[in-house]
Amino acid sequence: MSTEEQESSTPVVNETAPVAEQATRVAPPVERSARVVLPDPEDESEEEPEEAFIEEDRDFLAELPDETEDLELVHLKIGSLAPLRLPRFGAHLKKLCLRQNFISRLDPEIFQPLKKLQELDLYDNKVKHVEDALNDLPELSVLDLSFNLIRTVPEALLHLPALHTVYFVQNRISKINNLQASVSLRSLELGGNKIRKIENLESLVNLEELWIGKNKITKLENLGTLKRLKILSLQSNRITKLENLEELDSLEEIYLSHNGVQRIEGLEHNPKLTTLDLGNNFIPELENISHLPHLQELWMSNNKIPNLHALDSQLKHITTLETLYLEGNPCQTEDMSGYRRKIILALPQLKQIDATYVKA
């Protein structure tokens, strides 16, 4: 999301107008979106800024009509939402972006009147607890609480039946729970937390994307009910074995780089795979991937593959394969001069080897 910044704190209500023009115009009341951001750093004076850019007792949204549907209040050092009188937009507001502020508390009296709200973005604030502030938002479908101070998946999710996309990146969550009512969920992002186990996902029968990289997970497990899962990302965890993926026959992309995987296996029932990322593991051989007819990208950098002998049997017949990463393996580091040429001869269908495109 862009954060172009302007010199005035007056709300701006024309998304398509040039930035320079927006800064000098007052929005006509017929428009239904508003965007407010801080000035660019190079335009600021050398004096230290005040703790709050917005005066705590000032309703700087006063000129906006109640019919406003989209509000972006980005990087304004907002600590309290009360002066903004957000409930007055409740009959119309669909998108509320409060990124990069100082918000630590979510007040039910402010959020529960926003019955039409569909997207709520609280990325990069200081929220520790959600409690019941979001319990009665029947149309909320996208929720972003990334880069906050949350320690548990909020119970509020039990009361949000329309949710389809949730972001909890870089919090302090240690356990996956409170998702049993999130049947409509399509994408769940829990990367950068303290999770040790994949669990309590049984109800997410419509989930298509699961992102739980940069945690402390040691085992692939409890994924069997995710029949519609297309993307599974567990980069930077502690997984040592590819297993328990046999029920996920809709999988198209797997990301497992920076783990402790020791062998390519367990993919016999995942024929729709287009992307397989196993870079930075401990794999000694290319094997058990010849049955993947739709594979487009294979990332195997920084493993222990000694030679290129398996390219012919494992990959040559896969006509969809376009990208192959093998740099950092002995097959590359011990044959710098012949490595690339040998791959091109063995796999003429490739368009990219490592970070370099293959010349036509």
Secondary structure, DSSP 8 states (H G I E B T S, - for coil): ------S--S-B--TTS-HHHHTT----TT--EEEEE---GGGS-SS---S-SS-TT--TTTTS-TT--EEEEESS-----GGG-GGGGTTT--EEE--SS---B--HHHHTT-TT--EEE--SS---B-TTTTTT-TT--EEE--SS---S--GGGGG-TT--EEE--SS---S--S-TT-TT--EEE--SS------S-TT-TT--EEE--SS------S-TT-TT--EEE--SS------S-TT-TT--EEE--SS------S-TT-TT--EEE--SS------S-TT-TT--EEE--SS----STTHHHHHTT-TT--EEE-TTSHHHHT-TTTHHHHHHHH-TT-SEETTEE---
